[in-house]
Amino acid sequence: MHALQPPEGEAQWSAPFACPPPPTWPTAYPEGYAVVDVETTGLGRSDRIVSAAVYRLDGRGEVVDHWYSPVNPQRDPGPVWIHGLTSEMLDGAPTFPEVAEELAARLAGRVLVAHNALFDWNMIAHEFLRMGGAAPVEQRLCTIVLSRDLRLPLPNHKLESLAAHFGVEQQRAHHALDDARVLAEAFRPSLRLAAAAGLALPLTACVPPVESADPRPSLPGARSGSSSWGSYRPSRRRPTCPYPNPGRWQQGGPLVQGMRVAFTGDTATDRELLEDRAIEAGLHIASSVSRLTSLLVTNEPGSWSGKARRAREVGTPTMDEQAFLQLLRDVAPHTSVPHPGGPPR
């Protein structure tokens, strides 16, 4: 599986990355994909898309068509040295509402595929949210996760490394259209290797973000913004939890001060708000999952994220976002006296 070899009877494929589909195709695989790349003004929740590209593929990875458009963010375009799009170049470009219908038509009914798909999904979802709508995407697939599941011998998780492995030539890195093309050509053999191995695809359900006031009317002090941003959200120094870890959360029981809580996947409520309220209630925010983790909050416990996989391995209990918000209203006090310096756990 680590190296592609021509099947018997065929001297060479038409290109280094070409990979014929296996004779038996998994019936559970999706019928179509939308390989997406967006370039943006930055990595924060308030940043905007400055260009977008979509390659539509059929169920076996063949290209159906492609589309690209620059997008006027109606603000500073951000890192021009990365995406190459200046304010002057974007001045006459359509705004996102003007390309939204075309983009939606290309996403509808397909699995969104991207390299670090959580980022692209969040950027697209929030652009639709600003219009008062929702992106027509139900599932996404991250090619970083798929390459890991295929055990591809890559030196890192960069798109250029995945492209090089399959012999795909990059022409304009960080140009949305070329990045989408490169990913589409690298995804095709990845998909077919997975099909040949009977591998379940790492499909993740997409949870649409909501306006910040909607999901949490009972939580005072809400800030604007929504959804989760994974590693792209700037890290913040958290105050040390003053309570020792009381152990794992028990089904049917309350949350207890000192419990170590981790989060993974999409959340309708802003991730920072969830973490802030948990800390205010006396809980400890865990950046990873281990045997000491009390609880994993996720809307998809069977997901392919590293935290969800680890939780299944070590038996960490899970609950969804809404259940967590309910229990967060009445967190039980820790029975020991809190230590002002935050005792080691």
Contacts in CASP RR format, 6 or more apart in sequence:
PFRMAT RR
TARGET T0000
AUTHOR 0000-0000-0000
METHOD contacts of the structure
MODEL  1
MHALQPPEGEAQWSAPFACPPPPTWPTAYPEGYAVVDVETTGLGRSDRIV
SAAVYRLDGRGEVVDHWYSPVNPQRDPGPVWIHGLTSEMLDGAPTFPEVA
EELAARLAGRVLVAHNALFDWNMIAHEFLRMGGAAPVEQRLCTIVLSRDL
RLPLPNHKLESLAAHFGVEQQRAHHALDDARVLAEAFRPSLRLAAAAGLA
LPLTACVPPVESADPRPSLPGARSGSSSWGSYRPSRRRPTCPYPNPGRWQ
QGGPLVQGMRVAFTGDTATDRELLEDRAIEAGLHIASSVSRLTSLLVTNE
PGSWSGKARRAREVGTPTMDEQAFLQLLRDVAPHTSVPHPGGPPR
1 150 0 8 1.000
1 151 0 8 1.000
1 193 0 8 1.000
1 197 0 8 1.000
2 151 0 8 1.000
2 152 0 8 1.000
2 153 0 8 1.000
4 16 0 8 1.000
4 17 0 8 1.000
4 19 0 8 1.000
4 166 0 8 1.000
4 189 0 8 1.000
4 193 0 8 1.000
6 12 0 8 1.000
6 13 0 8 1.000
7 20 0 8 1.000
10 20 0 8 1.000
13 19 0 8 1.000
13 20 0 8 1.000
15 167 0 8 1.000
16 166 0 8 1.000
16 167 0 8 1.000
16 168 0 8 1.000
17 166 0 8 1.000
17 167 0 8 1.000
17 168 0 8 1.000
17 185 0 8 1.000
17 186 0 8 1.000
17 188 0 8 1.000
17 189 0 8 1.000
18 188 0 8 1.000
18 189 0 8 1.000
19 188 0 8 1.000
19 189 0 8 1.000
19 192 0 8 1.000
19 193 0 8 1.000
20 192 0 8 1.000
21 60 0 8 1.000
21 192 0 8 1.000
21 195 0 8 1.000
22 192 0 8 1.000
22 195 0 8 1.000
22 196 0 8 1.000
25 60 0 8 1.000
25 195 0 8 1.000
26 195 0 8 1.000
26 198 0 8 1.000
28 200 0 8 1.000
29 59 0 8 1.000
29 191 0 8 1.000
29 195 0 8 1.000
29 201 0 8 1.000
30 59 0 8 1.000
30 110 0 8 1.000
30 111 0 8 1.000
30 139 0 8 1.000
30 201 0 8 1.000
30 203 0 8 1.000
31 58 0 8 1.000
31 59 0 8 1.000
32 56 0 8 1.000
32 57 0 8 1.000
32 58 0 8 1.000
32 59 0 8 1.000
32 61 0 8 1.000
32 109 0 8 1.000
32 110 0 8 1.000
32 111 0 8 1.000
33 56 0 8 1.000
33 57 0 8 1.000
33 59 0 8 1.000
33 61 0 8 1.000
33 110 0 8 1.000
33 111 0 8 1.000
33 112 0 8 1.000
33 113 0 8 1.000
33 141 0 8 1.000
33 187 0 8 1.000
33 191 0 8 1.000
34 54 0 8 1.000
34 55 0 8 1.000
34 56 0 8 1.000
34 57 0 8 1.000
34 106 0 8 1.000
34 107 0 8 1.000
34 110 0 8 1.000
34 111 0 8 1.000
34 112 0 8 1.000
34 113 0 8 1.000
35 54 0 8 1.000
35 55 0 8 1.000
35 56 0 8 1.000
35 57 0 8 1.000
35 113 0 8 1.000
35 114 0 8 1.000
35 180 0 8 1.000
35 183 0 8 1.000
35 184 0 8 1.000
35 187 0 8 1.000
36 52 0 8 1.000
36 53 0 8 1.000
36 54 0 8 1.000
36 107 0 8 1.000
36 112 0 8 1.000
36 113 0 8 1.000
36 114 0 8 1.000
36 120 0 8 1.000
36 124 0 8 1.000
36 180 0 8 1.000
37 52 0 8 1.000
37 53 0 8 1.000
37 114 0 8 1.000
37 115 0 8 1.000
37 120 0 8 1.000
37 176 0 8 1.000
37 177 0 8 1.000
37 179 0 8 1.000
37 180 0 8 1.000
37 183 0 8 1.000
38 49 0 8 1.000
38 51 0 8 1.000
38 52 0 8 1.000
38 53 0 8 1.000
38 120 0 8 1.000
38 123 0 8 1.000
38 124 0 8 1.000
38 176 0 8 1.000
39 49 0 8 1.000
39 50 0 8 1.000
39 51 0 8 1.000
39 52 0 8 1.000
39 82 0 8 1.000
39 83 0 8 1.000
39 85 0 8 1.000
39 174 0 8 1.000
39 175 0 8 1.000
39 176 0 8 1.000
40 47 0 8 1.000
40 48 0 8 1.000
40 49 0 8 1.000
40 50 0 8 1.000
40 83 0 8 1.000
40 123 0 8 1.000
41 47 0 8 1.000
41 48 0 8 1.000
41 50 0 8 1.000
41 73 0 8 1.000
41 75 0 8 1.000
41 76 0 8 1.000
41 77 0 8 1.000
41 78 0 8 1.000
41 79 0 8 1.000
42 78 0 8 1.000
42 79 0 8 1.000
43 119 0 8 1.000
43 229 0 8 1.000
43 232 0 8 1.000
44 229 0 8 1.000
44 232 0 8 1.000
44 233 0 8 1.000
44 234 0 8 1.000
45 122 0 8 1.000
45 126 0 8 1.000
45 225 0 8 1.000
45 226 0 8 1.000
45 227 0 8 1.000
45 229 0 8 1.000
45 233 0 8 1.000
45 270 0 8 1.000
46 225 0 8 1.000
47 123 0 8 1.000
48 71 0 8 1.000
48 73 0 8 1.000
48 74 0 8 1.000
48 75 0 8 1.000
48 96 0 8 1.000
48 127 0 8 1.000
49 71 0 8 1.000
49 73 0 8 1.000
49 96 0 8 1.000
49 123 0 8 1.000
49 124 0 8 1.000
49 127 0 8 1.000
50 70 0 8 1.000
50 71 0 8 1.000
50 72 0 8 1.000
50 73 0 8 1.000
50 77 0 8 1.000
50 78 0 8 1.000
50 83 0 8 1.000
50 85 0 8 1.000
50 90 0 8 1.000
51 68 0 8 1.000
51 69 0 8 1.000
51 70 0 8 1.000
51 71 0 8 1.000
51 83 0 8 1.000
51 85 0 8 1.000
51 175 0 8 1.000
51 176 0 8 1.000
51 177 0 8 1.000
52 68 0 8 1.000
52 69 0 8 1.000
52 71 0 8 1.000
52 99 0 8 1.000
52 103 0 8 1.000
52 124 0 8 1.000
52 176 0 8 1.000
53 66 0 8 1.000
53 67 0 8 1.000
53 68 0 8 1.000
53 69 0 8 1.000
53 176 0 8 1.000
53 177 0 8 1.000
53 179 0 8 1.000
53 180 0 8 1.000
53 181 0 8 1.000
54 66 0 8 1.000
54 67 0 8 1.000
54 68 0 8 1.000
54 103 0 8 1.000
54 106 0 8 1.000
54 107 0 8 1.000
54 180 0 8 1.000
55 63 0 8 1.000
55 65 0 8 1.000
55 66 0 8 1.000
55 180 0 8 1.000
55 181 0 8 1.000
55 183 0 8 1.000
55 184 0 8 1.000
56 63 0 8 1.000
56 64 0 8 1.000
56 65 0 8 1.000
56 66 0 8 1.000
56 106 0 8 1.000
56 110 0 8 1.000
57 63 0 8 1.000
57 64 0 8 1.000
57 113 0 8 1.000
57 184 0 8 1.000
57 187 0 8 1.000
57 188 0 8 1.000
58 64 0 8 1.000
60 191 0 8 1.000
60 192 0 8 1.000
60 195 0 8 1.000
61 184 0 8 1.000
61 187 0 8 1.000
61 188 0 8 1.000
61 191 0 8 1.000
61 192 0 8 1.000
62 188 0 8 1.000
63 184 0 8 1.000
66 177 0 8 1.000
66 180 0 8 1.000
66 181 0 8 1.000
66 184 0 8 1.000
67 102 0 8 1.000
67 103 0 8 1.000
67 106 0 8 1.000
68 176 0 8 1.000
68 177 0 8 1.000
68 180 0 8 1.000
69 93 0 8 1.000
69 94 0 8 1.000
69 99 0 8 1.000
69 102 0 8 1.000
70 85 0 8 1.000
70 89 0 8 1.000
70 90 0 8 1.000
70 93 0 8 1.000
70 94 0 8 1.000
71 90 0 8 1.000
71 93 0 8 1.000
71 94 0 8 1.000
71 95 0 8 1.000
71 96 0 8 1.000
71 99 0 8 1.000
72 90 0 8 1.000
72 91 0 8 1.000
72 92 0 8 1.000
72 93 0 8 1.000
72 94 0 8 1.000
72 95 0 8 1.000
73 90 0 8 1.000
73 96 0 8 1.000
74 95 0 8 1.000
76 87 0 8 1.000
77 83 0 8 1.000
77 85 0 8 1.000
77 86 0 8 1.000
77 87 0 8 1.000
77 90 0 8 1.000
80 86 0 8 1.000
82 174 0 8 1.000
83 174 0 8 1.000
83 175 0 8 1.000
83 176 0 8 1.000
84 174 0 8 1.000
84 175 0 8 1.000
96 127 0 8 1.000
96 130 0 8 1.000
96 131 0 8 1.000
97 131 0 8 1.000
100 127 0 8 1.000
100 128 0 8 1.000
100 131 0 8 1.000
103 124 0 8 1.000
104 128 0 8 1.000
104 135 0 8 1.000
104 136 0 8 1.000
107 124 0 8 1.000
107 135 0 8 1.000
107 136 0 8 1.000
107 137 0 8 1.000
108 136 0 8 1.000
109 136 0 8 1.000
109 138 0 8 1.000
111 139 0 8 1.000
111 140 0 8 1.000
111 141 0 8 1.000
111 203 0 8 1.000
112 120 0 8 1.000
112 121 0 8 1.000
112 124 0 8 1.000
112 137 0 8 1.000
112 139 0 8 1.000
112 140 0 8 1.000
112 141 0 8 1.000
112 206 0 8 1.000
113 140 0 8 1.000
113 141 0 8 1.000
113 143 0 8 1.000
113 183 0 8 1.000
113 187 0 8 1.000
114 120 0 8 1.000
114 121 0 8 1.000
114 140 0 8 1.000
114 142 0 8 1.000
114 143 0 8 1.000
114 183 0 8 1.000
115 142 0 8 1.000
115 143 0 8 1.000
115 144 0 8 1.000
115 159 0 8 1.000
115 162 0 8 1.000
115 179 0 8 1.000
115 183 0 8 1.000
116 142 0 8 1.000
116 144 0 8 1.000
116 157 0 8 1.000
117 140 0 8 1.000
117 141 0 8 1.000
117 142 0 8 1.000
117 143 0 8 1.000
117 204 0 8 1.000
118 140 0 8 1.000
118 142 0 8 1.000
118 228 0 8 1.000
118 229 0 8 1.000
118 230 0 8 1.000
118 232 0 8 1.000
118 265 0 8 1.000
118 266 0 8 1.000
119 229 0 8 1.000
119 232 0 8 1.000
121 135 0 8 1.000
121 137 0 8 1.000
121 140 0 8 1.000
121 206 0 8 1.000
121 266 0 8 1.000
122 209 0 8 1.000
122 227 0 8 1.000
122 228 0 8 1.000
122 229 0 8 1.000
122 232 0 8 1.000
124 135 0 8 1.000
124 137 0 8 1.000
125 134 0 8 1.000
125 135 0 8 1.000
125 137 0 8 1.000
125 206 0 8 1.000
125 208 0 8 1.000
125 209 0 8 1.000
125 227 0 8 1.000
126 209 0 8 1.000
126 226 0 8 1.000
126 227 0 8 1.000
127 135 0 8 1.000
128 134 0 8 1.000
128 135 0 8 1.000
129 208 0 8 1.000
129 209 0 8 1.000
129 210 0 8 1.000
129 211 0 8 1.000
129 226 0 8 1.000
134 208 0 8 1.000
135 206 0 8 1.000
135 208 0 8 1.000
137 206 0 8 1.000
138 205 0 8 1.000
138 206 0 8 1.000
139 203 0 8 1.000
139 204 0 8 1.000
139 205 0 8 1.000
139 206 0 8 1.000
140 203 0 8 1.000
140 204 0 8 1.000
140 206 0 8 1.000
141 201 0 8 1.000
141 202 0 8 1.000
141 203 0 8 1.000
141 204 0 8 1.000
142 202 0 8 1.000
142 204 0 8 1.000
142 304 0 8 1.000
143 162 0 8 1.000
143 183 0 8 1.000
143 186 0 8 1.000
143 187 0 8 1.000
143 190 0 8 1.000
144 157 0 8 1.000
145 202 0 8 1.000
145 304 0 8 1.000
146 187 0 8 1.000
146 190 0 8 1.000
146 194 0 8 1.000
146 201 0 8 1.000
146 202 0 8 1.000
147 154 0 8 1.000
147 157 0 8 1.000
147 162 0 8 1.000
147 190 0 8 1.000
149 194 0 8 1.000
149 199 0 8 1.000
149 202 0 8 1.000
149 304 0 8 1.000
150 190 0 8 1.000
150 193 0 8 1.000
150 194 0 8 1.000
150 197 0 8 1.000
150 199 0 8 1.000
152 162 0 8 1.000
152 165 0 8 1.000
152 190 0 8 1.000
153 165 0 8 1.000
154 161 0 8 1.000
154 162 0 8 1.000
154 165 0 8 1.000
155 161 0 8 1.000
159 170 0 8 1.000
159 173 0 8 1.000
159 179 0 8 1.000
159 182 0 8 1.000
159 183 0 8 1.000
159 186 0 8 1.000
160 170 0 8 1.000
160 173 0 8 1.000
162 183 0 8 1.000
162 186 0 8 1.000
162 190 0 8 1.000
163 169 0 8 1.000
163 170 0 8 1.000
163 182 0 8 1.000
163 185 0 8 1.000
163 186 0 8 1.000
165 186 0 8 1.000
166 185 0 8 1.000
166 186 0 8 1.000
166 189 0 8 1.000
166 190 0 8 1.000
168 182 0 8 1.000
168 185 0 8 1.000
168 186 0 8 1.000
169 182 0 8 1.000
170 178 0 8 1.000
170 179 0 8 1.000
170 182 0 8 1.000
171 178 0 8 1.000
172 178 0 8 1.000
173 179 0 8 1.000
191 201 0 8 1.000
193 199 0 8 1.000
194 201 0 8 1.000
202 304 0 8 1.000
203 304 0 8 1.000
204 265 0 8 1.000
204 266 0 8 1.000
204 300 0 8 1.000
204 303 0 8 1.000
204 304 0 8 1.000
204 305 0 8 1.000
205 266 0 8 1.000
205 299 0 8 1.000
205 300 0 8 1.000
205 303 0 8 1.000
206 266 0 8 1.000
207 227 0 8 1.000
207 265 0 8 1.000
207 266 0 8 1.000
207 267 0 8 1.000
207 268 0 8 1.000
207 299 0 8 1.000
208 268 0 8 1.000
209 225 0 8 1.000
209 226 0 8 1.000
209 227 0 8 1.000
209 266 0 8 1.000
209 268 0 8 1.000
210 226 0 8 1.000
210 268 0 8 1.000
211 226 0 8 1.000
212 222 0 8 1.000
212 223 0 8 1.000
212 224 0 8 1.000
212 225 0 8 1.000
212 226 0 8 1.000
212 270 0 8 1.000
212 273 0 8 1.000
213 222 0 8 1.000
214 268 0 8 1.000
215 268 0 8 1.000
215 269 0 8 1.000
215 325 0 8 1.000
216 222 0 8 1.000
216 269 0 8 1.000
216 273 0 8 1.000
216 325 0 8 1.000
218 325 0 8 1.000
218 329 0 8 1.000
219 273 0 8 1.000
219 277 0 8 1.000
219 325 0 8 1.000
222 270 0 8 1.000
222 273 0 8 1.000
223 270 0 8 1.000
223 272 0 8 1.000
223 273 0 8 1.000
225 270 0 8 1.000
226 268 0 8 1.000
226 269 0 8 1.000
226 270 0 8 1.000
227 266 0 8 1.000
227 267 0 8 1.000
227 268 0 8 1.000
227 270 0 8 1.000
227 271 0 8 1.000
228 263 0 8 1.000
228 265 0 8 1.000
228 266 0 8 1.000
228 267 0 8 1.000
228 270 0 8 1.000
228 271 0 8 1.000
229 271 0 8 1.000
230 265 0 8 1.000
230 271 0 8 1.000
233 271 0 8 1.000
233 272 0 8 1.000
236 272 0 8 1.000
238 275 0 8 1.000
238 279 0 8 1.000
238 285 0 8 1.000
239 279 0 8 1.000
240 341 0 8 1.000
240 342 0 8 1.000
241 258 0 8 1.000
241 279 0 8 1.000
241 282 0 8 1.000
241 283 0 8 1.000
241 284 0 8 1.000
241 342 0 8 1.000
242 282 0 8 1.000
242 338 0 8 1.000
242 339 0 8 1.000
242 340 0 8 1.000
242 341 0 8 1.000
242 342 0 8 1.000
242 343 0 8 1.000
243 257 0 8 1.000
243 258 0 8 1.000
243 282 0 8 1.000
243 284 0 8 1.000
243 334 0 8 1.000
243 336 0 8 1.000
243 338 0 8 1.000
243 339 0 8 1.000
243 342 0 8 1.000
244 258 0 8 1.000
244 334 0 8 1.000
244 336 0 8 1.000
244 339 0 8 1.000
244 343 0 8 1.000
244 345 0 8 1.000
245 258 0 8 1.000
245 259 0 8 1.000
245 260 0 8 1.000
245 284 0 8 1.000
245 292 0 8 1.000
245 294 0 8 1.000
245 345 0 8 1.000
246 256 0 8 1.000
246 257 0 8 1.000
246 258 0 8 1.000
246 259 0 8 1.000
246 294 0 8 1.000
246 334 0 8 1.000
246 335 0 8 1.000
247 256 0 8 1.000
247 259 0 8 1.000
247 260 0 8 1.000
247 292 0 8 1.000
247 294 0 8 1.000
248 293 0 8 1.000
248 294 0 8 1.000
248 295 0 8 1.000
248 316 0 8 1.000
248 317 0 8 1.000
249 255 0 8 1.000
249 256 0 8 1.000
249 259 0 8 1.000
249 294 0 8 1.000
249 295 0 8 1.000
249 317 0 8 1.000
249 319 0 8 1.000
250 317 0 8 1.000
251 317 0 8 1.000
254 327 0 8 1.000
254 330 0 8 1.000
254 331 0 8 1.000
254 332 0 8 1.000
255 261 0 8 1.000
255 281 0 8 1.000
255 283 0 8 1.000
255 295 0 8 1.000
255 327 0 8 1.000
255 328 0 8 1.000
255 331 0 8 1.000
255 332 0 8 1.000
256 331 0 8 1.000
256 332 0 8 1.000
256 333 0 8 1.000
256 334 0 8 1.000
257 281 0 8 1.000
257 282 0 8 1.000
257 283 0 8 1.000
257 331 0 8 1.000
257 332 0 8 1.000
257 333 0 8 1.000
257 334 0 8 1.000
257 338 0 8 1.000
258 282 0 8 1.000
258 283 0 8 1.000
258 284 0 8 1.000
258 294 0 8 1.000
258 334 0 8 1.000
259 283 0 8 1.000
259 284 0 8 1.000
259 294 0 8 1.000
259 295 0 8 1.000
260 283 0 8 1.000
260 284 0 8 1.000
260 285 0 8 1.000
260 286 0 8 1.000
260 292 0 8 1.000
260 293 0 8 1.000
260 294 0 8 1.000
260 295 0 8 1.000
260 345 0 8 1.000
261 278 0 8 1.000
261 283 0 8 1.000
261 284 0 8 1.000
261 285 0 8 1.000
261 286 0 8 1.000
261 293 0 8 1.000
261 294 0 8 1.000
261 295 0 8 1.000
261 296 0 8 1.000
261 297 0 8 1.000
261 324 0 8 1.000
262 285 0 8 1.000
262 286 0 8 1.000
262 287 0 8 1.000
262 288 0 8 1.000
262 289 0 8 1.000
262 293 0 8 1.000
262 295 0 8 1.000
262 296 0 8 1.000
262 297 0 8 1.000
262 307 0 8 1.000
262 311 0 8 1.000
262 316 0 8 1.000
263 271 0 8 1.000
263 274 0 8 1.000
263 275 0 8 1.000
263 285 0 8 1.000
263 296 0 8 1.000
263 297 0 8 1.000
263 298 0 8 1.000
263 307 0 8 1.000
264 296 0 8 1.000
264 297 0 8 1.000
264 298 0 8 1.000
264 303 0 8 1.000
264 305 0 8 1.000
264 306 0 8 1.000
264 307 0 8 1.000
264 308 0 8 1.000
265 298 0 8 1.000
265 299 0 8 1.000
265 300 0 8 1.000
265 303 0 8 1.000
265 305 0 8 1.000
265 308 0 8 1.000
266 299 0 8 1.000
266 300 0 8 1.000
267 274 0 8 1.000
267 297 0 8 1.000
267 299 0 8 1.000
267 321 0 8 1.000
268 321 0 8 1.000
269 321 0 8 1.000
269 325 0 8 1.000
274 297 0 8 1.000
274 321 0 8 1.000
274 324 0 8 1.000
274 325 0 8 1.000
275 285 0 8 1.000
277 328 0 8 1.000
278 285 0 8 1.000
278 328 0 8 1.000
279 285 0 8 1.000
281 328 0 8 1.000
281 331 0 8 1.000
282 331 0 8 1.000
283 331 0 8 1.000
284 345 0 8 1.000
286 293 0 8 1.000
288 307 0 8 1.000
288 310 0 8 1.000
289 296 0 8 1.000
289 306 0 8 1.000
289 307 0 8 1.000
289 310 0 8 1.000
289 311 0 8 1.000
289 314 0 8 1.000
289 316 0 8 1.000
290 310 0 8 1.000
290 314 0 8 1.000
291 314 0 8 1.000
291 316 0 8 1.000
292 345 0 8 1.000
293 311 0 8 1.000
293 314 0 8 1.000
293 316 0 8 1.000
294 316 0 8 1.000
294 317 0 8 1.000
295 316 0 8 1.000
295 317 0 8 1.000
295 318 0 8 1.000
295 319 0 8 1.000
295 324 0 8 1.000
296 307 0 8 1.000
296 308 0 8 1.000
296 311 0 8 1.000
296 316 0 8 1.000
296 317 0 8 1.000
296 318 0 8 1.000
296 319 0 8 1.000
297 318 0 8 1.000
297 319 0 8 1.000
297 320 0 8 1.000
297 321 0 8 1.000
297 324 0 8 1.000
298 305 0 8 1.000
298 307 0 8 1.000
298 308 0 8 1.000
298 311 0 8 1.000
298 318 0 8 1.000
298 320 0 8 1.000
298 321 0 8 1.000
299 320 0 8 1.000
299 321 0 8 1.000
300 308 0 8 1.000
301 308 0 8 1.000
301 311 0 8 1.000
301 312 0 8 1.000
301 318 0 8 1.000
301 320 0 8 1.000
302 308 0 8 1.000
302 312 0 8 1.000
308 318 0 8 1.000
310 316 0 8 1.000
311 318 0 8 1.000
319 327 0 8 1.000
END
